[in-house]
Amino acid sequence: MKRRSSKLKPKILIGKTGVTDALIEQLNKQLKSDKLVKVKTHKVAIVNNDLLEITKVVAVATESSIVDVRGSTFTLYKPKTSTENKKSTK
Protein backbone atom coordinates (compact mmCIF):
# COMPACT_ATOMS: atom_id res chain seq x y z
CA MET A 1 0.00 0.00 0.00
CA LYS A 2 2.82 2.44 0.87
CA ARG A 3 4.54 1.79 -2.44
CA ARG A 4 1.36 2.53 -4.34
CA SER A 5 0.74 5.67 -2.27
CA SER A 6 4.21 7.07 -2.97
CA LYS A 7 3.39 7.21 -6.69
CA LEU A 8 0.15 9.13 -6.19
CA LYS A 9 -0.21 12.87 -6.59
CA PRO A 10 -2.21 14.78 -3.97
CA LYS A 11 -5.89 15.10 -4.90
CA ILE A 12 -7.05 17.07 -1.86
CA LEU A 13 -5.46 20.20 -0.44
CA ILE A 14 -5.94 21.41 3.14
CA GLY A 15 -5.48 25.17 3.22
CA LYS A 16 -5.53 27.86 5.86
CA THR A 17 -9.18 27.14 6.77
CA GLY A 18 -8.13 23.68 7.94
CA VAL A 19 -10.45 20.69 8.15
CA THR A 20 -13.99 21.70 7.19
CA ASP A 21 -17.21 19.82 6.46
CA ALA A 22 -16.78 20.57 2.75
CA LEU A 23 -13.27 19.09 2.82
CA ILE A 24 -14.52 15.92 4.54
CA GLU A 25 -17.37 15.62 2.02
CA GLN A 26 -14.99 15.97 -0.94
CA LEU A 27 -12.54 13.51 0.60
CA ASN A 28 -15.33 10.97 1.14
CA LYS A 29 -16.25 11.25 -2.56
CA GLN A 30 -12.62 10.70 -3.58
CA LEU A 31 -12.23 7.74 -1.22
CA LYS A 32 -15.42 6.18 -2.55
CA SER A 33 -14.19 6.33 -6.14
CA ASP A 34 -10.45 5.74 -5.69
CA LYS A 35 -10.13 4.05 -2.26
CA LEU A 36 -6.59 5.46 -1.87
CA VAL A 37 -6.20 9.26 -1.69
CA LYS A 38 -3.20 11.46 -1.00
CA VAL A 39 -3.80 14.75 0.85
CA LYS A 40 -1.42 17.71 0.96
CA THR A 41 -1.49 20.14 3.87
CA HIS A 42 -0.27 23.72 3.50
CA LYS A 43 2.19 24.85 6.13
CA VAL A 44 -0.28 27.56 7.19
CA ALA A 45 -2.74 24.86 8.32
CA ILE A 46 -0.01 23.05 10.26
CA VAL A 47 0.99 26.16 12.26
CA ASN A 48 -1.96 25.87 14.67
CA ASN A 49 -2.17 22.06 14.65
CA ASP A 50 0.21 19.14 14.47
CA LEU A 51 0.11 17.28 11.12
CA LEU A 52 -0.46 13.95 12.87
CA GLU A 53 -3.42 15.44 14.75
CA ILE A 54 -4.91 16.75 11.48
CA THR A 55 -4.36 13.33 9.90
CA LYS A 56 -6.10 11.53 12.76
CA VAL A 57 -9.07 13.92 12.71
CA VAL A 58 -9.52 13.46 8.96
CA ALA A 59 -9.14 9.66 9.19
CA VAL A 60 -11.77 9.42 11.94
CA ALA A 61 -14.17 11.76 10.11
CA THR A 62 -13.90 9.76 6.87
CA GLU A 63 -13.75 6.35 8.59
CA SER A 64 -10.55 5.57 6.70
CA SER A 65 -7.10 4.21 7.56
CA ILE A 66 -3.85 6.16 7.56
CA VAL A 67 -1.42 4.55 5.11
CA ASP A 68 1.50 6.97 5.14
CA VAL A 69 2.54 10.37 6.49
CA ARG A 70 5.49 12.14 4.86
CA GLY A 71 6.40 15.78 5.16
CA SER A 72 3.20 17.76 4.72
CA THR A 73 1.29 14.98 2.93
CA PHE A 74 -0.59 11.93 4.09
CA THR A 75 -2.39 9.07 2.38
CA LEU A 76 -5.71 7.54 3.41
CA TYR A 77 -7.29 4.23 2.43
CA LYS A 78 -10.93 3.22 2.66
CA PRO A 79 -11.97 -0.15 1.23
CA LYS A 80 -15.39 -0.62 -0.28
CA THR A 81 -18.06 -1.71 2.16
CA SER A 82 -20.00 -4.91 1.58
CA THR A 83 -23.09 -2.91 0.51
CA GLU A 84 -21.03 -1.03 -2.11
CA ASN A 85 -19.67 -4.34 -3.41
CA LYS A 86 -23.22 -5.72 -3.80
CA LYS A 87 -24.33 -2.62 -5.72
CA SER A 88 -21.37 -2.81 -8.12
CA THR A 89 -22.01 -6.48 -8.97
CA LYS A 90 -25.65 -5.88 -9.97
VOBA-1610 file (N, C-alpha, C; in pm, whole numbers, padded with zeros to 5 digits, always signed):
BEGIN
Met+00082-00118+00000Met+00000+00000+00000Met+00087+00126+00000Lys+00195+00126+00081Lys+00282+00244+00087Lys+00349+00270-00047Arg+00389+00163-00114Arg+00454+00179-00244Arg+00360+00244-00343Arg+00236+00197-00343Arg+00136+00253-00434Arg+00107+00399-00398Ser+00106+00430-00269Ser+00074+00567-00227Ser+00185+00665-00262Ser+00309+00617-00266Ser+00421+00707-00297Ser+00416+00756-00441Lys+00350+00682-00529Lys+00339+00721-00669Lys+00222+00816-00697Leu+00131+00827-00601Leu+00015+00913-00619Leu+00050+01061-00608Lys-00030+01142-00675Lys-00021+01287-00659Lys-00134+01330-00568Pro-00114+01433-00487Pro-00221+01478-00397Pro-00345+01521-00473Lys-00461+01474-00428Lys-00589+01510-00490Lys-00666+01611-00406Ile-00636+01617-00278Ile-00705+01707-00186Ile-00601+01797-00120Leu-00637+01922-00103Leu-00546+02020-00044Leu-00612+02082+00078Ile-00544+02076+00192Ile-00594+02141+00314Ile-00524+02275+00326Gly-00603+02382+00318Gly-00548+02517+00322Gly-00558+02579+00459Lys-00556+02713+00460Lys-00553+02786+00586Lys-00682+02771+00667Thr-00793+02734+00603Thr-00918+02714+00677Thr-00918+02582+00754Gly-00825+02495+00722Gly-00813+02368+00794Gly-00915+02265+00750Val-00951+02177+00843Val-01045+02069+00815Val-01187+02123+00830Thr-01261+02121+00719Thr-01399+02170+00719Thr-01493+02058+00675Asp-01621+02080+00690Asp-01721+01982+00646Asp-01712+01960+00495Ala-01689+02067+00421Ala-01678+02057+00275Ala-01556+01972+00236Leu-01447+01988+00308Leu-01327+01909+00282Leu-01354+01761+00309Ile-01420+01731+00419Ile-01452+01592+00454Ile-01546+01531+00349Glu-01643+01609+00304Glu-01737+01562+00202Glu-01664+01530+00072Gln-01575+01619+00028Gln-01499+01597-00094Gln-01407+01477-00079Leu-01344+01463+00035Leu-01254+01351+00060Leu-01331+01219+00060Asn-01450+01218+00117Asn-01533+01097+00114Asn-01567+01056-00029Lys-01596+01154-00114Lys-01625+01125-00256Lys-01503+01064-00323Gln-01385+01122-00298Gln-01262+01070-00358Gln-01231+00929-00308Leu-01249+00906-00178Leu-01223+00774-00122Leu-01320+00670-00177Lys-01443+00710-00201Lys-01542+00618-00255Lys-01505+00574-00396Ser-01453+00667-00475Ser-01419+00633-00614Ser-01279+00572-00628Asp-01183+00619-00550Asp-01045+00574-00569Asp-00991+00484-00458Lys-01054+00484-00343Lys-01013+00405-00226Lys-00883+00450-00161Leu-00788+00501-00238Leu-00659+00546-00187Leu-00638+00690-00232Val-00628+00783-00135Val-00620+00926-00169Val-00507+00991-00091Lys-00428+01070-00163Lys-00320+01146-00100Lys-00368+01289-00076Val-00337+01341+00043Val-00380+01475+00085Val-00257+01558+00118Lys-00252+01679+00066Lys-00142+01771+00096Lys-00193+01879+00190Thr-00112+01912+00289Thr-00149+02014+00387Thr-00054+02132+00374His-00110+02252+00355His-00027+02372+00350His+00034+02397+00487Lys+00149+02456+00487Lys+00219+02485+00613Lys+00138+02579+00701Val+00056+02664+00642Val-00028+02756+00719Val-00126+02678+00807Ala-00180+02567+00756Ala-00274+02486+00832Ala-00205+02411+00945Ile-00076+02381+00927Ile-00001+02305+01026Ile+00045+02393+01142Val+00050+02524+01123Val+00099+02616+01226Val+00020+02600+01356Asn-00112+02596+01347Asn-00196+02587+01467Asn-00214+02443+01516Asn-00196+02346+01429Asn-00217+02206+01465Asn-00100+02121+01419Asp-00079+02011+01485Asp+00021+01914+01447Asp-00032+01834+01327Leu+00054+01802+01231Leu+00011+01728+01112Leu-00050+01593+01150Leu+00009+01524+01246Leu-00046+01395+01287Leu-00186+01410+01347Glu-00209+01519+01418Glu-00342+01544+01475Glu-00443+01570+01364Ile-00404+01649+01264Ile-00491+01675+01148Ile-00522+01544+01077Thr-00420+01461+01059Thr-00436+01333+00990Thr-00534+01244+01065Lys-00520+01236+01196Lys-00610+01153+01276Lys-00754+01203+01270Val-00772+01334+01278Val-00907+01392+01271Val-00973+01359+01138Val-00898+01374+01029Val-00952+01346+00896Val-00982+01197+00881Ala-00894+01111+00929Ala-00914+00966+00919Ala-01039+00922+00996Val-01058+00976+01114Val-01177+00942+01194Val-01304+00994+01125Ala-01300+01116+01075Ala-01417+01176+01011Ala-01458+01103+00883Thr-01360+01047+00812Thr-01390+00976+00687Thr-01398+00825+00706Glu-01375+00778+00829Glu-01375+00635+00859Glu-01277+00560+00770Ser-01158+00617+00754Ser-01055+00557+00670Ser-00931+00525+00753Ser-00834+00459+00690Ser-00710+00421+00756Ser-00595+00507+00705Ile-00504+00540+00794Ile-00385+00616+00756Ile-00283+00517+00699Val-00240+00542+00576Val-00142+00455+00511Val-00001+00508+00531Asp+00016+00639+00512Asp+00150+00697+00514Asp+00141+00846+00548Val+00241+00895+00621Val+00254+01037+00649Val+00398+01075+00618Arg+00415+01168+00525Arg+00549+01214+00486Arg+00546+01364+00464Gly+00633+01433+00532Gly+00640+01578+00516Gly+00507+01642+00548Ser+00450+01711+00451Ser+00320+01776+00472Ser+00208+01702+00399Thr+00232+01577+00360Thr+00129+01498+00293Thr+00098+01371+00370Phe-00023+01322+00352Phe-00059+01193+00409Phe-00154+01122+00314Thr-00157+00989+00326Thr-00239+00907+00238Thr-00339+00829+00321Leu-00463+00826+00274Leu-00571+00754+00341Leu-00624+00643+00252Tyr-00671+00536+00315Tyr-00729+00423+00243Tyr-00862+00387+00305Lys-00962+00366+00219Lys-01093+00322+00266Lys-01145+00217+00169Pro-01147+00090+00212Pro-01197-00015+00123Pro-01348-00002+00103Lys-01396-00062-00004Lys-01539-00062-00028Lys-01608-00143+00081Thr-01727-00096+00118Thr-01806-00171+00216Thr-01879-00284+00145Ser-01931-00376+00218Ser-02000-00491+00158Ser-02124-00446+00080Thr-02193-00339+00124Thr-02309-00291+00051Thr-02269-00228-00081Glu-02152-00161-00085Glu-02103-00103-00211Glu-02063-00214-00307Asn-02005-00321-00256Asn-01967-00434-00341Asn-02090-00498-00403Lys-02199-00512-00328Lys-02322-00572-00380Lys-02381-00485-00489Lys-02378-00353-00471Lys-02433-00262-00572Lys-02353-00268-00701Ser-02220-00281-00692Ser-02137-00281-00812Ser-02148-00412-00890Thr-02190-00521-00826Thr-02201-00648-00897Thr-02335-00663-00967Lys-02433-00579-00934Lys-02565-00588-00997Lys-02567-00518-01129
//
